Amino acid sequence: MIYFMRKGITYIPFLFILAYAYKNNVISVEMTTEPIAQGWITTTEAATITDYSITYTRYLANQGLIKAQKVGRDWLINQESLLAYKAQMDTLGPQRHNPWREDLAQQGRGRNKQTSGGNQ
């Protein structure tokens, strides 16, 4: 067994402690397979449905652009919200990259046509 010394204290790696506890029935590990509520999907399922990457799906959730809940370390995505976002982006087409869009100005985002445009 490997021991680590730090300022006179011996540390046994945490993994060995867990293995010992599990072997001696001090702890037990249970995998729960609770069903996900209706209308909520995992990031993997969301990526499959929308052809977005899992990382981009998590980004959308983190930014609040789609409805999502973080459960532990995983995200649960509201399918209706995700499909609405995708439909909006598909409708915008190339305009989704336009910083002068009216909907962005109404939200206080994007560029302001009146104040941008060089030195003032």
C-alpha positions as CSV (number, residue, x, y, z in Angstrom):
1,M,0.0,0.0,0.0
2,I,1.2,3.5,-0.8
3,Y,1.4,6.1,2.0
4,F,1.8,9.8,1.6
5,M,3.5,12.0,4.2
6,R,2.6,15.6,4.7
7,K,3.8,17.5,7.7
8,G,4.2,14.4,9.8
9,I,0.8,13.0,9.0
10,T,0.3,9.8,7.0
11,Y,-2.4,9.9,4.4
12,I,-3.8,6.7,2.9
13,P,-5.2,7.4,-0.5
14,F,-9.0,7.9,-0.4
15,L,-9.6,5.2,-3.0
16,F,-8.1,2.5,-0.7
17,I,-10.3,3.7,2.2
18,L,-13.4,3.4,0.1
19,A,-12.4,0.0,-1.2
20,Y,-11.8,-1.3,2.3
21,A,-15.2,0.2,3.6
22,Y,-17.1,-1.4,0.7
23,K,-15.4,-4.8,1.1
24,N,-16.2,-4.9,4.8
25,N,-19.9,-3.7,4.3
26,V,-19.3,-0.4,6.1
27,I,-20.8,1.4,3.1
28,S,-23.0,0.3,0.2
29,V,-23.4,1.6,-3.3
30,E,-26.8,1.8,-4.8
31,M,-27.5,2.9,-8.4
32,T,-30.9,4.6,-8.6
33,T,-32.8,4.4,-11.9
34,E,-35.5,6.9,-11.0
35,P,-37.5,7.9,-14.1
36,I,-37.1,11.4,-15.4
37,A,-40.2,13.6,-15.2
38,Q,-42.3,13.9,-18.3
39,G,-40.9,16.5,-20.7
40,W,-37.4,16.5,-19.3
41,I,-34.5,14.9,-21.1
42,T,-30.8,14.4,-20.6
43,T,-28.1,16.3,-22.4
44,T,-27.3,13.3,-24.5
45,E,-30.9,12.9,-25.6
46,A,-31.1,16.7,-26.3
47,A,-28.0,16.5,-28.4
48,T,-29.4,13.6,-30.4
49,I,-32.8,15.4,-31.0
50,T,-31.3,18.7,-32.0
51,D,-27.9,17.7,-33.6
52,Y,-26.3,20.2,-31.1
53,S,-23.2,18.9,-29.3
54,I,-23.6,17.9,-25.6
55,T,-21.2,20.7,-24.7
56,Y,-23.3,23.3,-26.5
57,T,-26.5,21.9,-24.9
58,R,-24.9,22.4,-21.5
59,Y,-23.8,25.9,-22.5
60,L,-27.4,26.8,-23.4
61,A,-28.6,25.5,-20.0
62,N,-25.9,27.3,-18.1
63,Q,-26.7,30.6,-19.9
64,G,-30.4,30.3,-19.2
65,L,-31.3,30.2,-22.9
66,I,-33.3,27.1,-22.4
67,K,-35.1,25.7,-19.3
68,A,-32.9,23.3,-17.5
69,Q,-32.3,21.9,-14.0
70,K,-29.0,20.7,-12.6
71,V,-29.4,17.4,-10.7
72,G,-26.1,16.6,-9.1
73,R,-23.6,17.0,-11.8
74,D,-26.0,16.3,-14.7
75,W,-28.3,18.7,-16.5
76,L,-32.0,17.8,-17.3
77,I,-33.3,19.8,-20.2
78,N,-36.9,20.8,-20.8
79,Q,-37.6,19.3,-24.2
80,E,-40.3,21.9,-25.1
81,S,-37.9,24.8,-24.3
82,L,-35.1,23.2,-26.3
83,L,-37.2,22.6,-29.4
84,A,-38.6,26.2,-29.2
85,Y,-35.0,27.5,-29.1
86,K,-34.0,25.3,-32.0
87,A,-37.0,26.4,-34.0
88,Q,-36.2,30.1,-33.3
89,M,-32.6,29.6,-34.4
90,D,-33.7,27.7,-37.6
91,T,-36.2,30.5,-38.4
92,L,-33.5,33.2,-38.0
93,G,-31.1,31.3,-40.3
94,P,-28.0,33.5,-41.0
95,Q,-29.6,36.4,-39.1
96,R,-28.9,34.7,-35.8
97,H,-25.3,36.0,-36.1
98,N,-26.4,39.6,-36.8
99,P,-25.6,41.8,-33.8
100,W,-28.0,44.5,-35.2
101,R,-31.1,42.4,-34.9
102,E,-34.2,44.2,-33.5
103,D,-35.0,41.4,-30.9
104,L,-31.5,41.8,-29.4
105,A,-32.0,45.6,-29.1
106,Q,-35.3,45.1,-27.4
107,Q,-33.6,42.8,-24.9
108,G,-30.8,45.3,-24.2
109,R,-28.3,43.0,-26.0
110,G,-26.5,43.3,-29.3
111,R,-25.3,46.6,-30.7
112,N,-27.2,49.9,-30.6
113,K,-27.5,51.3,-34.1
114,Q,-27.5,54.9,-32.7
115,T,-24.5,54.9,-30.5
116,S,-22.2,52.5,-32.5
117,G,-20.1,53.4,-35.4
118,G,-16.8,55.0,-34.6
119,N,-15.5,57.9,-32.6
120,Q,-18.1,60.3,-31.2
